[in-house]
Amino acid sequence: MPKLVKYSSGEKINVLFTDVIELLLTAGFAAKEQKLAVVQKASIKLDVLKFFLQVVWELKALNNKQFAELSQSLVEVGKMLGGWQRQLNK
């Protein structure tokens, strides 16, 4: 990544990745009554992460291959989170 993007959007992306992982681990160990709220928060953070990655890609700080690989993984995580939310809503 170029220096300018690396220390602005790049840092934000790193923090969001860490936040999503932390929330997923927290949800895994949370009491049943609290799981849904934590999973929803993780889902929101994941959407924000996807948005920032798209911005960085549009700024040409990520090449198409890098963006495709990251996007594919994040879409899969999003599907899992959606399934988890549906299960918790039942």
HTML snippet that shows the backbone in 3Dmol.js (N, CA, C, O; Angstrom):
<script src="https://3Dmol.org/build/3Dmol-min.js"></script>
<div id="view" style="width:600px;height:400px;position:relative"></div>
<script>
const pdb = `
ATOM      1  N   MET A   1       0.833  -1.186   0.000  1.00  0.00           N
ATOM      2  CA  MET A   1       0.000   0.000   0.000  1.00  0.00           C
ATOM      3  C   MET A   1       0.875   1.246   0.000  1.00  0.00           C
ATOM      4  O   MET A   1       1.922   1.276   0.646  1.00  0.00           O
ATOM      5  N   PRO A   2       0.451   2.252  -0.712  1.00  0.00           N
ATOM      6  CA  PRO A   2       1.182   3.518  -0.637  1.00  0.00           C
ATOM      7  C   PRO A   2       1.161   4.076   0.781  1.00  0.00           C
ATOM      8  O   PRO A   2       0.231   3.825   1.546  1.00  0.00           O
ATOM      9  N   LYS A   3       2.195   4.833   1.118  1.00  0.00           N
ATOM     10  CA  LYS A   3       2.364   5.336   2.480  1.00  0.00           C
ATOM     11  C   LYS A   3       1.145   6.109   2.990  1.00  0.00           C
ATOM     12  O   LYS A   3       0.716   5.918   4.128  1.00  0.00           O
ATOM     13  N   LEU A   4       0.597   6.973   2.153  1.00  0.00           N
ATOM     14  CA  LEU A   4      -0.526   7.804   2.572  1.00  0.00           C
ATOM     15  C   LEU A   4      -1.728   6.951   2.963  1.00  0.00           C
ATOM     16  O   LEU A   4      -2.367   7.206   3.984  1.00  0.00           O
ATOM     17  N   VAL A   5      -2.035   5.946   2.161  1.00  0.00           N
ATOM     18  CA  VAL A   5      -3.176   5.071   2.439  1.00  0.00           C
ATOM     19  C   VAL A   5      -2.850   4.136   3.599  1.00  0.00           C
ATOM     20  O   VAL A   5      -3.713   3.839   4.426  1.00  0.00           O
ATOM     21  N   LYS A   6      -1.618   3.678   3.656  1.00  0.00           N
ATOM     22  CA  LYS A   6      -1.203   2.727   4.686  1.00  0.00           C
ATOM     23  C   LYS A   6      -1.423   3.277   6.092  1.00  0.00           C
ATOM     24  O   LYS A   6      -1.853   2.547   6.985  1.00  0.00           O
ATOM     25  N   TYR A   7      -1.136   4.543   6.287  1.00  0.00           N
ATOM     26  CA  TYR A   7      -1.225   5.112   7.622  1.00  0.00           C
ATOM     27  C   TYR A   7      -2.557   5.792   7.909  1.00  0.00           C
ATOM     28  O   TYR A   7      -2.733   6.367   8.983  1.00  0.00           O
ATOM     29  N   SER A   8      -3.483   5.737   6.983  1.00  0.00           N
ATOM     30  CA  SER A   8      -4.819   6.283   7.244  1.00  0.00           C
ATOM     31  C   SER A   8      -5.843   5.162   7.116  1.00  0.00           C
ATOM     32  O   SER A   8      -6.221   4.543   8.110  1.00  0.00           O
ATOM     33  N   SER A   9      -6.283   4.908   5.908  1.00  0.00           N
ATOM     34  CA  SER A   9      -7.280   3.855   5.686  1.00  0.00           C
ATOM     35  C   SER A   9      -6.725   2.482   6.018  1.00  0.00           C
ATOM     36  O   SER A   9      -7.449   1.631   6.536  1.00  0.00           O
ATOM     37  N   GLY A  10      -5.475   2.256   5.733  1.00  0.00           N
ATOM     38  CA  GLY A  10      -4.860   0.962   6.028  1.00  0.00           C
ATOM     39  C   GLY A  10      -4.887   0.649   7.511  1.00  0.00           C
ATOM     40  O   GLY A  10      -5.155  -0.484   7.912  1.00  0.00           O
ATOM     41  N   GLU A  11      -4.609   1.652   8.321  1.00  0.00           N
ATOM     42  CA  GLU A  11      -4.637   1.457   9.774  1.00  0.00           C
ATOM     43  C   GLU A  11      -6.067   1.200  10.241  1.00  0.00           C
ATOM     44  O   GLU A  11      -6.296   0.359  11.110  1.00  0.00           O
ATOM     45  N   LYS A  12      -7.024   1.919   9.667  1.00  0.00           N
ATOM     46  CA  LYS A  12      -8.433   1.718  10.020  1.00  0.00           C
ATOM     47  C   LYS A  12      -8.863   0.293   9.676  1.00  0.00           C
ATOM     48  O   LYS A  12      -9.586  -0.339  10.446  1.00  0.00           O
ATOM     49  N   ILE A  13      -8.425  -0.213   8.531  1.00  0.00           N
ATOM     50  CA  ILE A  13      -8.743  -1.575   8.109  1.00  0.00           C
ATOM     51  C   ILE A  13      -8.150  -2.587   9.084  1.00  0.00           C
ATOM     52  O   ILE A  13      -8.813  -3.559   9.448  1.00  0.00           O
ATOM     53  N   ASN A  14      -6.924  -2.370   9.505  1.00  0.00           N
ATOM     54  CA  ASN A  14      -6.295  -3.265  10.487  1.00  0.00           C
ATOM     55  C   ASN A  14      -7.090  -3.304  11.791  1.00  0.00           C
ATOM     56  O   ASN A  14      -7.302  -4.373  12.363  1.00  0.00           O
ATOM     57  N   VAL A  15      -7.523  -2.144  12.252  1.00  0.00           N
ATOM     58  CA  VAL A  15      -8.302  -2.069  13.489  1.00  0.00           C
ATOM     59  C   VAL A  15      -9.639  -2.785  13.318  1.00  0.00           C
ATOM     60  O   VAL A  15     -10.085  -3.494  14.220  1.00  0.00           O
ATOM     61  N   LEU A  16     -10.277  -2.600  12.164  1.00  0.00           N
ATOM     62  CA  LEU A  16     -11.564  -3.255  11.925  1.00  0.00           C
ATOM     63  C   LEU A  16     -11.415  -4.775  11.868  1.00  0.00           C
ATOM     64  O   LEU A  16     -12.244  -5.497  12.422  1.00  0.00           O
ATOM     65  N   PHE A  17     -10.364  -5.269  11.202  1.00  0.00           N
ATOM     66  CA  PHE A  17     -10.107  -6.711  11.184  1.00  0.00           C
ATOM     67  C   PHE A  17      -9.991  -7.244  12.610  1.00  0.00           C
ATOM     68  O   PHE A  17     -10.601  -8.256  12.957  1.00  0.00           O
ATOM     69  N   THR A  18      -9.213  -6.563  13.419  1.00  0.00           N
ATOM     70  CA  THR A  18      -9.012  -6.973  14.812  1.00  0.00           C
ATOM     71  C   THR A  18     -10.328  -6.922  15.596  1.00  0.00           C
ATOM     72  O   THR A  18     -10.626  -7.820  16.383  1.00  0.00           O
ATOM     73  N   ASP A  19     -11.103  -5.869  15.372  1.00  0.00           N
ATOM     74  CA  ASP A  19     -12.389  -5.737  16.074  1.00  0.00           C
ATOM     75  C   ASP A  19     -13.348  -6.871  15.713  1.00  0.00           C
ATOM     76  O   ASP A  19     -14.020  -7.424  16.584  1.00  0.00           O
ATOM     77  N   VAL A  20     -13.408  -7.214  14.427  1.00  0.00           N
ATOM     78  CA  VAL A  20     -14.299  -8.293  13.992  1.00  0.00           C
ATOM     79  C   VAL A  20     -13.884  -9.610  14.639  1.00  0.00           C
ATOM     80  O   VAL A  20     -14.730 -10.348  15.143  1.00  0.00           O
ATOM     81  N   ILE A  21     -12.601  -9.904  14.626  1.00  0.00           N
ATOM     82  CA  ILE A  21     -12.109 -11.141  15.250  1.00  0.00           C
ATOM     83  C   ILE A  21     -12.433 -11.148  16.735  1.00  0.00           C
ATOM     84  O   ILE A  21     -12.894 -12.156  17.270  1.00  0.00           O
ATOM     85  N   GLU A  22     -12.193 -10.031  17.396  1.00  0.00           N
ATOM     86  CA  GLU A  22     -12.472  -9.933  18.832  1.00  0.00           C
ATOM     87  C   GLU A  22     -13.963 -10.145  19.117  1.00  0.00           C
ATOM     88  O   GLU A  22     -14.322 -10.850  20.061  1.00  0.00           O
ATOM     89  N   LEU A  23     -14.819  -9.541  18.313  1.00  0.00           N
ATOM     90  CA  LEU A  23     -16.261  -9.698  18.526  1.00  0.00           C
ATOM     91  C   LEU A  23     -16.713 -11.132  18.267  1.00  0.00           C
ATOM     92  O   LEU A  23     -17.581 -11.641  18.976  1.00  0.00           O
ATOM     93  N   LEU A  24     -16.143 -11.780  17.273  1.00  0.00           N
ATOM     94  CA  LEU A  24     -16.509 -13.168  16.993  1.00  0.00           C
ATOM     95  C   LEU A  24     -16.105 -14.087  18.149  1.00  0.00           C
ATOM     96  O   LEU A  24     -16.861 -14.973  18.547  1.00  0.00           O
ATOM     97  N   LEU A  25     -14.924 -13.863  18.669  1.00  0.00           N
ATOM     98  CA  LEU A  25     -14.490 -14.659  19.827  1.00  0.00           C
ATOM     99  C   LEU A  25     -15.354 -14.366  21.045  1.00  0.00           C
ATOM    100  O   LEU A  25     -15.708 -15.283  21.786  1.00  0.00           O
ATOM    101  N   THR A  26     -15.694 -13.109  21.259  1.00  0.00           N
ATOM    102  CA  THR A  26     -16.553 -12.726  22.375  1.00  0.00           C
ATOM    103  C   THR A  26     -17.926 -13.376  22.240  1.00  0.00           C
ATOM    104  O   THR A  26     -18.479 -13.879  23.217  1.00  0.00           O
ATOM    105  N   ALA A  27     -18.470 -13.362  21.032  1.00  0.00           N
ATOM    106  CA  ALA A  27     -19.787 -13.966  20.805  1.00  0.00           C
ATOM    107  C   ALA A  27     -19.759 -15.467  21.089  1.00  0.00           C
ATOM    108  O   ALA A  27     -20.720 -16.026  21.617  1.00  0.00           O
ATOM    109  N   GLY A  28     -18.671 -16.098  20.742  1.00  0.00           N
ATOM    110  CA  GLY A  28     -18.548 -17.525  20.984  1.00  0.00           C
ATOM    111  C   GLY A  28     -18.601 -17.890  22.450  1.00  0.00           C
ATOM    112  O   GLY A  28     -19.063 -18.974  22.805  1.00  0.00           O
ATOM    113  N   PHE A  29     -18.135 -17.002  23.304  1.00  0.00           N
ATOM    114  CA  PHE A  29     -18.098 -17.273  24.732  1.00  0.00           C
ATOM    115  C   PHE A  29     -19.173 -16.526  25.526  1.00  0.00           C
ATOM    116  O   PHE A  29     -19.282 -16.696  26.741  1.00  0.00           O
ATOM    117  N   ALA A  30     -19.965 -15.700  24.836  1.00  0.00           N
ATOM    118  CA  ALA A  30     -20.975 -14.894  25.520  1.00  0.00           C
ATOM    119  C   ALA A  30     -22.146 -15.757  25.976  1.00  0.00           C
ATOM    120  O   ALA A  30     -22.406 -16.828  25.428  1.00  0.00           O
ATOM    121  N   ALA A  31     -22.840 -15.264  26.989  1.00  0.00           N
ATOM    122  CA  ALA A  31     -24.063 -15.923  27.448  1.00  0.00           C
ATOM    123  C   ALA A  31     -25.100 -15.847  26.331  1.00  0.00           C
ATOM    124  O   ALA A  31     -25.071 -14.934  25.506  1.00  0.00           O
ATOM    125  N   LYS A  32     -26.004 -16.799  26.313  1.00  0.00           N
ATOM    126  CA  LYS A  32     -26.986 -16.907  25.230  1.00  0.00           C
ATOM    127  C   LYS A  32     -27.758 -15.601  25.021  1.00  0.00           C
ATOM    128  O   LYS A  32     -28.049 -15.236  23.881  1.00  0.00           O
ATOM    129  N   GLU A  33     -28.090 -14.898  26.097  1.00  0.00           N
ATOM    130  CA  GLU A  33     -28.863 -13.657  26.004  1.00  0.00           C
ATOM    131  C   GLU A  33     -28.066 -12.526  25.343  1.00  0.00           C
ATOM    132  O   GLU A  33     -28.649 -11.589  24.796  1.00  0.00           O
ATOM    133  N   GLN A  34     -26.754 -12.615  25.395  1.00  0.00           N
ATOM    134  CA  GLN A  34     -25.903 -11.543  24.871  1.00  0.00           C
ATOM    135  C   GLN A  34     -25.346 -11.838  23.479  1.00  0.00           C
ATOM    136  O   GLN A  34     -24.843 -10.936  22.809  1.00  0.00           O
ATOM    137  N   LYS A  35     -25.432 -13.079  23.048  1.00  0.00           N
ATOM    138  CA  LYS A  35     -24.823 -13.470  21.778  1.00  0.00           C
ATOM    139  C   LYS A  35     -25.345 -12.676  20.589  1.00  0.00           C
ATOM    140  O   LYS A  35     -24.559 -12.204  19.768  1.00  0.00           O
ATOM    141  N   LEU A  36     -26.667 -12.524  20.489  1.00  0.00           N
ATOM    142  CA  LEU A  36     -27.247 -11.859  19.326  1.00  0.00           C
ATOM    143  C   LEU A  36     -26.711 -10.443  19.177  1.00  0.00           C
ATOM    144  O   LEU A  36     -26.358 -10.029  18.073  1.00  0.00           O
ATOM    145  N   ALA A  37     -26.647  -9.703  20.264  1.00  0.00           N
ATOM    146  CA  ALA A  37     -26.154  -8.323  20.210  1.00  0.00           C
ATOM    147  C   ALA A  37     -24.703  -8.278  19.742  1.00  0.00           C
ATOM    148  O   ALA A  37     -24.336  -7.408  18.952  1.00  0.00           O
ATOM    149  N   VAL A  38     -23.888  -9.191  20.214  1.00  0.00           N
ATOM    150  CA  VAL A  38     -22.466  -9.217  19.837  1.00  0.00           C
ATOM    151  C   VAL A  38     -22.318  -9.624  18.370  1.00  0.00           C
ATOM    152  O   VAL A  38     -21.500  -9.054  17.649  1.00  0.00           O
ATOM    153  N   VAL A  39     -23.099 -10.600  17.931  1.00  0.00           N
ATOM    154  CA  VAL A  39     -23.035 -11.039  16.533  1.00  0.00           C
ATOM    155  C   VAL A  39     -23.491  -9.912  15.609  1.00  0.00           C
ATOM    156  O   VAL A  39     -22.902  -9.714  14.546  1.00  0.00           O
ATOM    157  N   GLN A  40     -24.519  -9.178  15.994  1.00  0.00           N
ATOM    158  CA  GLN A  40     -24.980  -8.042  15.195  1.00  0.00           C
ATOM    159  C   GLN A  40     -23.909  -6.963  15.107  1.00  0.00           C
ATOM    160  O   GLN A  40     -23.704  -6.368  14.049  1.00  0.00           O
ATOM    161  N   LYS A  41     -23.235  -6.717  16.210  1.00  0.00           N
ATOM    162  CA  LYS A  41     -22.155  -5.724  16.221  1.00  0.00           C
ATOM    163  C   LYS A  41     -21.012  -6.176  15.307  1.00  0.00           C
ATOM    164  O   LYS A  41     -20.431  -5.364  14.586  1.00  0.00           O
ATOM    165  N   ALA A  42     -20.693  -7.468  15.338  1.00  0.00           N
ATOM    166  CA  ALA A  42     -19.647  -8.003  14.460  1.00  0.00           C
ATOM    167  C   ALA A  42     -20.051  -7.862  13.008  1.00  0.00           C
ATOM    168  O   ALA A  42     -19.213  -7.556  12.159  1.00  0.00           O
ATOM    169  N   SER A  43     -21.314  -8.079  12.709  1.00  0.00           N
ATOM    170  CA  SER A  43     -21.811  -7.953  11.341  1.00  0.00           C
ATOM    171  C   SER A  43     -21.683  -6.519  10.837  1.00  0.00           C
ATOM    172  O   SER A  43     -21.296  -6.290   9.691  1.00  0.00           O
ATOM    173  N   ILE A  44     -22.003  -5.573  11.683  1.00  0.00           N
ATOM    174  CA  ILE A  44     -21.870  -4.158  11.316  1.00  0.00           C
ATOM    175  C   ILE A  44     -20.410  -3.810  11.064  1.00  0.00           C
ATOM    176  O   ILE A  44     -20.086  -3.151  10.075  1.00  0.00           O
ATOM    177  N   LYS A  45     -19.536  -4.249  11.951  1.00  0.00           N
ATOM    178  CA  LYS A  45     -18.095  -3.979  11.779  1.00  0.00           C
ATOM    179  C   LYS A  45     -17.577  -4.606  10.483  1.00  0.00           C
ATOM    180  O   LYS A  45     -16.746  -4.021   9.789  1.00  0.00           O
ATOM    181  N   LEU A  46     -18.077  -5.802  10.166  1.00  0.00           N
ATOM    182  CA  LEU A  46     -17.673  -6.475   8.941  1.00  0.00           C
ATOM    183  C   LEU A  46     -18.100  -5.664   7.718  1.00  0.00           C
ATOM    184  O   LEU A  46     -17.340  -5.541   6.758  1.00  0.00           O
ATOM    185  N   ASP A  47     -19.305  -5.116   7.751  1.00  0.00           N
ATOM    186  CA  ASP A  47     -19.776  -4.282   6.635  1.00  0.00           C
ATOM    187  C   ASP A  47     -18.930  -3.031   6.485  1.00  0.00           C
ATOM    188  O   ASP A  47     -18.617  -2.622   5.367  1.00  0.00           O
ATOM    189  N   VAL A  48     -18.559  -2.423   7.598  1.00  0.00           N
ATOM    190  CA  VAL A  48     -17.687  -1.236   7.551  1.00  0.00           C
ATOM    191  C   VAL A  48     -16.320  -1.622   6.988  1.00  0.00           C
ATOM    192  O   VAL A  48     -15.742  -0.877   6.197  1.00  0.00           O
ATOM    193  N   LEU A  49     -15.810  -2.767   7.388  1.00  0.00           N
ATOM    194  CA  LEU A  49     -14.532  -3.265   6.880  1.00  0.00           C
ATOM    195  C   LEU A  49     -14.594  -3.452   5.362  1.00  0.00           C
ATOM    196  O   LEU A  49     -13.682  -3.041   4.644  1.00  0.00           O
ATOM    197  N   LYS A  50     -15.662  -4.068   4.884  1.00  0.00           N
ATOM    198  CA  LYS A  50     -15.832  -4.260   3.440  1.00  0.00           C
ATOM    199  C   LYS A  50     -15.849  -2.914   2.712  1.00  0.00           C
ATOM    200  O   LYS A  50     -15.255  -2.769   1.644  1.00  0.00           O
ATOM    201  N   PHE A  51     -16.534  -1.940   3.298  1.00  0.00           N
ATOM    202  CA  PHE A  51     -16.601  -0.613   2.698  1.00  0.00           C
ATOM    203  C   PHE A  51     -15.209   0.014   2.575  1.00  0.00           C
ATOM    204  O   PHE A  51     -14.844   0.518   1.513  1.00  0.00           O
ATOM    205  N   PHE A  52     -14.440  -0.019   3.655  1.00  0.00           N
ATOM    206  CA  PHE A  52     -13.102   0.571   3.624  1.00  0.00           C
ATOM    207  C   PHE A  52     -12.178  -0.161   2.644  1.00  0.00           C
ATOM    208  O   PHE A  52     -11.349   0.467   1.985  1.00  0.00           O
ATOM    209  N   LEU A  53     -12.317  -1.465   2.552  1.00  0.00           N
ATOM    210  CA  LEU A  53     -11.518  -2.212   1.579  1.00  0.00           C
ATOM    211  C   LEU A  53     -11.873  -1.798   0.156  1.00  0.00           C
ATOM    212  O   LEU A  53     -10.992  -1.679  -0.696  1.00  0.00           O
ATOM    213  N   GLN A  54     -13.149  -1.582  -0.101  1.00  0.00           N
ATOM    214  CA  GLN A  54     -13.548  -1.151  -1.432  1.00  0.00           C
ATOM    215  C   GLN A  54     -12.995   0.239  -1.746  1.00  0.00           C
ATOM    216  O   GLN A  54     -12.554   0.496  -2.866  1.00  0.00           O
ATOM    217  N   VAL A  55     -13.020   1.127  -0.763  1.00  0.00           N
ATOM    218  CA  VAL A  55     -12.464   2.465  -0.963  1.00  0.00           C
ATOM    219  C   VAL A  55     -10.979   2.375  -1.299  1.00  0.00           C
ATOM    220  O   VAL A  55     -10.508   3.023  -2.234  1.00  0.00           O
ATOM    221  N   VAL A  56     -10.249   1.576  -0.540  1.00  0.00           N
ATOM    222  CA  VAL A  56      -8.810   1.426  -0.775  1.00  0.00           C
ATOM    223  C   VAL A  56      -8.553   0.823  -2.163  1.00  0.00           C
ATOM    224  O   VAL A  56      -7.613   1.217  -2.852  1.00  0.00           O
ATOM    225  N   TRP A  57      -9.391  -0.127  -2.563  1.00  0.00           N
ATOM    226  CA  TRP A  57      -9.252  -0.730  -3.898  1.00  0.00           C
ATOM    227  C   TRP A  57      -9.529   0.315  -4.974  1.00  0.00           C
ATOM    228  O   TRP A  57      -8.813   0.379  -5.973  1.00  0.00           O
ATOM    229  N   GLU A  58     -10.558   1.131  -4.780  1.00  0.00           N
ATOM    230  CA  GLU A  58     -10.882   2.168  -5.762  1.00  0.00           C
ATOM    231  C   GLU A  58      -9.784   3.219  -5.851  1.00  0.00           C
ATOM    232  O   GLU A  58      -9.611   3.844  -6.897  1.00  0.00           O
ATOM    233  N   LEU A  59      -9.048   3.418  -4.779  1.00  0.00           N
ATOM    234  CA  LEU A  59      -7.901   4.330  -4.796  1.00  0.00           C
ATOM    235  C   LEU A  59      -6.661   3.674  -5.410  1.00  0.00           C
ATOM    236  O   LEU A  59      -5.594   4.283  -5.489  1.00  0.00           O
ATOM    237  N   LYS A  60      -6.824   2.431  -5.839  1.00  0.00           N
ATOM    238  CA  LYS A  60      -5.749   1.645  -6.464  1.00  0.00           C
ATOM    239  C   LYS A  60      -4.612   1.311  -5.493  1.00  0.00           C
ATOM    240  O   LYS A  60      -3.474   1.099  -5.911  1.00  0.00           O
ATOM    241  N   ALA A  61      -4.928   1.267  -4.192  1.00  0.00           N
ATOM    242  CA  ALA A  61      -3.927   0.882  -3.209  1.00  0.00           C
ATOM    243  C   ALA A  61      -3.868  -0.638  -3.065  1.00  0.00           C
ATOM    244  O   ALA A  61      -2.886  -1.177  -2.555  1.00  0.00           O
ATOM    245  N   LEU A  62      -4.920  -1.331  -3.513  1.00  0.00           N
ATOM    246  CA  LEU A  62      -4.945  -2.793  -3.583  1.00  0.00           C
ATOM    247  C   LEU A  62      -5.136  -3.182  -5.033  1.00  0.00           C
ATOM    248  O   LEU A  62      -5.903  -2.548  -5.757  1.00  0.00           O
ATOM    249  N   ASN A  63      -4.440  -4.226  -5.461  1.00  0.00           N
ATOM    250  CA  ASN A  63      -4.680  -4.683  -6.830  1.00  0.00           C
ATOM    251  C   ASN A  63      -5.916  -5.582  -6.856  1.00  0.00           C
ATOM    252  O   ASN A  63      -6.442  -5.966  -5.811  1.00  0.00           O
ATOM    253  N   ASN A  64      -6.363  -5.906  -8.048  1.00  0.00           N
ATOM    254  CA  ASN A  64      -7.598  -6.685  -8.204  1.00  0.00           C
ATOM    255  C   ASN A  64      -7.524  -8.041  -7.523  1.00  0.00           C
ATOM    256  O   ASN A  64      -8.500  -8.488  -6.920  1.00  0.00           O
ATOM    257  N   LYS A  65      -6.372  -8.700  -7.614  1.00  0.00           N
ATOM    258  CA  LYS A  65      -6.220 -10.025  -7.016  1.00  0.00           C
ATOM    259  C   LYS A  65      -6.333  -9.947  -5.493  1.00  0.00           C
ATOM    260  O   LYS A  65      -7.034 -10.754  -4.882  1.00  0.00           O
ATOM    261  N   GLN A  66      -5.656  -8.992  -4.888  1.00  0.00           N
ATOM    262  CA  GLN A  66      -5.714  -8.826  -3.435  1.00  0.00           C
ATOM    263  C   GLN A  66      -7.143  -8.528  -2.986  1.00  0.00           C
ATOM    264  O   GLN A  66      -7.636  -9.103  -2.015  1.00  0.00           O
ATOM    265  N   PHE A  67      -7.794  -7.627  -3.705  1.00  0.00           N
ATOM    266  CA  PHE A  67      -9.152  -7.250  -3.352  1.00  0.00           C
ATOM    267  C   PHE A  67     -10.102  -8.438  -3.492  1.00  0.00           C
ATOM    268  O   PHE A  67     -10.964  -8.651  -2.639  1.00  0.00           O
ATOM    269  N   ALA A  68      -9.948  -9.203  -4.558  1.00  0.00           N
ATOM    270  CA  ALA A  68     -10.818 -10.358  -4.793  1.00  0.00           C
ATOM    271  C   ALA A  68     -10.647 -11.405  -3.691  1.00  0.00           C
ATOM    272  O   ALA A  68     -11.630 -11.955  -3.196  1.00  0.00           O
ATOM    273  N   GLU A  69      -9.410 -11.676  -3.313  1.00  0.00           N
ATOM    274  CA  GLU A  69      -9.150 -12.667  -2.263  1.00  0.00           C
ATOM    275  C   GLU A  69      -9.745 -12.231  -0.931  1.00  0.00           C
ATOM    276  O   GLU A  69     -10.401 -13.017  -0.247  1.00  0.00           O
ATOM    277  N   LEU A  70      -9.512 -10.973  -0.569  1.00  0.00           N
ATOM    278  CA  LEU A  70     -10.054 -10.461   0.688  1.00  0.00           C
ATOM    279  C   LEU A  70     -11.578 -10.432   0.663  1.00  0.00           C
ATOM    280  O   LEU A  70     -12.231 -10.823   1.630  1.00  0.00           O
ATOM    281  N   SER A  71     -12.133  -9.970  -0.443  1.00  0.00           N
ATOM    282  CA  SER A  71     -13.589  -9.880  -0.554  1.00  0.00           C
ATOM    283  C   SER A  71     -14.248 -11.240  -0.456  1.00  0.00           C
ATOM    284  O   SER A  71     -15.266 -11.395   0.217  1.00  0.00           O
ATOM    285  N   GLN A  72     -13.675 -12.217  -1.118  1.00  0.00           N
ATOM    286  CA  GLN A  72     -14.231 -13.563  -1.105  1.00  0.00           C
ATOM    287  C   GLN A  72     -14.275 -14.103   0.332  1.00  0.00           C
ATOM    288  O   GLN A  72     -15.281 -14.676   0.750  1.00  0.00           O
ATOM    289  N   SER A  73     -13.210 -13.922   1.066  1.00  0.00           N
ATOM    290  CA  SER A  73     -13.170 -14.386   2.459  1.00  0.00           C
ATOM    291  C   SER A  73     -14.171 -13.635   3.327  1.00  0.00           C
ATOM    292  O   SER A  73     -14.836 -14.233   4.172  1.00  0.00           O
ATOM    293  N   LEU A  74     -14.278 -12.336   3.122  1.00  0.00           N
ATOM    294  CA  LEU A  74     -15.198 -11.541   3.939  1.00  0.00           C
ATOM    295  C   LEU A  74     -16.656 -11.848   3.618  1.00  0.00           C
ATOM    296  O   LEU A  74     -17.510 -11.811   4.504  1.00  0.00           O
ATOM    297  N   VAL A  75     -16.939 -12.147   2.366  1.00  0.00           N
ATOM    298  CA  VAL A  75     -18.304 -12.545   2.000  1.00  0.00           C
ATOM    299  C   VAL A  75     -18.665 -13.850   2.695  1.00  0.00           C
ATOM    300  O   VAL A  75     -19.782 -14.010   3.186  1.00  0.00           O
ATOM    301  N   GLU A  76     -17.726 -14.774   2.734  1.00  0.00           N
ATOM    302  CA  GLU A  76     -17.962 -16.054   3.406  1.00  0.00           C
ATOM    303  C   GLU A  76     -18.204 -15.844   4.901  1.00  0.00           C
ATOM    304  O   GLU A  76     -19.103 -16.463   5.470  1.00  0.00           O
ATOM    305  N   VAL A  77     -17.432 -14.998   5.531  1.00  0.00           N
ATOM    306  CA  VAL A  77     -17.624 -14.693   6.949  1.00  0.00           C
ATOM    307  C   VAL A  77     -19.001 -14.040   7.145  1.00  0.00           C
ATOM    308  O   VAL A  77     -19.702 -14.339   8.112  1.00  0.00           O
ATOM    309  N   GLY A  78     -19.375 -13.164   6.237  1.00  0.00           N
ATOM    310  CA  GLY A  78     -20.679 -12.516   6.311  1.00  0.00           C
ATOM    311  C   GLY A  78     -21.824 -13.523   6.235  1.00  0.00           C
ATOM    312  O   GLY A  78     -22.815 -13.395   6.953  1.00  0.00           O
ATOM    313  N   LYS A  79     -21.687 -14.520   5.367  1.00  0.00           N
ATOM    314  CA  LYS A  79     -22.704 -15.568   5.261  1.00  0.00           C
ATOM    315  C   LYS A  79     -22.807 -16.349   6.567  1.00  0.00           C
ATOM    316  O   LYS A  79     -23.906 -16.661   7.026  1.00  0.00           O
ATOM    317  N   MET A  80     -21.669 -16.659   7.158  1.00  0.00           N
ATOM    318  CA  MET A  80     -21.675 -17.386   8.429  1.00  0.00           C
ATOM    319  C   MET A  80     -22.323 -16.548   9.533  1.00  0.00           C
ATOM    320  O   MET A  80     -23.094 -17.061  10.344  1.00  0.00           O
ATOM    321  N   LEU A  81     -22.002 -15.260   9.551  1.00  0.00           N
ATOM    322  CA  LEU A  81     -22.607 -14.376  10.556  1.00  0.00           C
ATOM    323  C   LEU A  81     -24.114 -14.282  10.356  1.00  0.00           C
ATOM    324  O   LEU A  81     -24.868 -14.281  11.328  1.00  0.00           O
ATOM    325  N   GLY A  82     -24.555 -14.204   9.115  1.00  0.00           N
ATOM    326  CA  GLY A  82     -25.988 -14.152   8.833  1.00  0.00           C
ATOM    327  C   GLY A  82     -26.688 -15.404   9.318  1.00  0.00           C
ATOM    328  O   GLY A  82     -27.767 -15.321   9.905  1.00  0.00           O
ATOM    329  N   GLY A  83     -26.092 -16.565   9.084  1.00  0.00           N
ATOM    330  CA  GLY A  83     -26.653 -17.820   9.567  1.00  0.00           C
ATOM    331  C   GLY A  83     -26.709 -17.867  11.084  1.00  0.00           C
ATOM    332  O   GLY A  83     -27.680 -18.344  11.671  1.00  0.00           O
ATOM    333  N   TRP A  84     -25.662 -17.370  11.703  1.00  0.00           N
ATOM    334  CA  TRP A  84     -25.608 -17.334  13.164  1.00  0.00           C
ATOM    335  C   TRP A  84     -26.713 -16.428  13.717  1.00  0.00           C
ATOM    336  O   TRP A  84     -27.363 -16.765  14.707  1.00  0.00           O
ATOM    337  N   GLN A  85     -26.921 -15.269  13.065  1.00  0.00           N
ATOM    338  CA  GLN A  85     -27.978 -14.362  13.502  1.00  0.00           C
ATOM    339  C   GLN A  85     -29.356 -15.005  13.350  1.00  0.00           C
ATOM    340  O   GLN A  85     -30.195 -14.903  14.245  1.00  0.00           O
ATOM    341  N   ARG A  86     -29.584 -15.663  12.221  1.00  0.00           N
ATOM    342  CA  ARG A  86     -30.886 -16.324  12.015  1.00  0.00           C
ATOM    343  C   ARG A  86     -31.132 -17.398  13.071  1.00  0.00           C
ATOM    344  O   ARG A  86     -32.245 -17.538  13.576  1.00  0.00           O
ATOM    345  N   GLN A  87     -30.089 -18.152  13.399  1.00  0.00           N
ATOM    346  CA  GLN A  87     -30.219 -19.190  14.417  1.00  0.00           C
ATOM    347  C   GLN A  87     -30.549 -18.574  15.774  1.00  0.00           C
ATOM    348  O   GLN A  87     -31.391 -19.095  16.506  1.00  0.00           O
ATOM    349  N   LEU A  88     -29.896 -17.482  16.104  1.00  0.00           N
ATOM    350  CA  LEU A  88     -30.130 -16.841  17.401  1.00  0.00           C
ATOM    351  C   LEU A  88     -31.500 -16.173  17.483  1.00  0.00           C
ATOM    352  O   LEU A  88     -32.056 -16.037  18.573  1.00  0.00           O
ATOM    353  N   ASN A  89     -32.048 -15.755  16.345  1.00  0.00           N
ATOM    354  CA  ASN A  89     -33.361 -15.107  16.331  1.00  0.00           C
ATOM    355  C   ASN A  89     -34.503 -16.116  16.522  1.00  0.00           C
ATOM    356  O   ASN A  89     -35.620 -15.726  16.863  1.00  0.00           O
ATOM    357  N   LYS A  90     -34.233 -17.396  16.306  1.00  0.00           N
ATOM    358  CA  LYS A  90     -35.291 -18.406  16.439  1.00  0.00           C
ATOM    359  C   LYS A  90     -35.623 -18.680  17.886  1.00  0.00           C
ATOM    360  O   LYS A  90     -36.492 -19.503  18.175  1.00  0.00           O
TER     361      LYS A  90
END
`;
const viewer = $3Dmol.createViewer("view");
viewer.addModel(pdb, "pdb");
viewer.setStyle({}, {cartoon: {color: "spectrum"}});
viewer.zoomTo();
viewer.render();
</script>
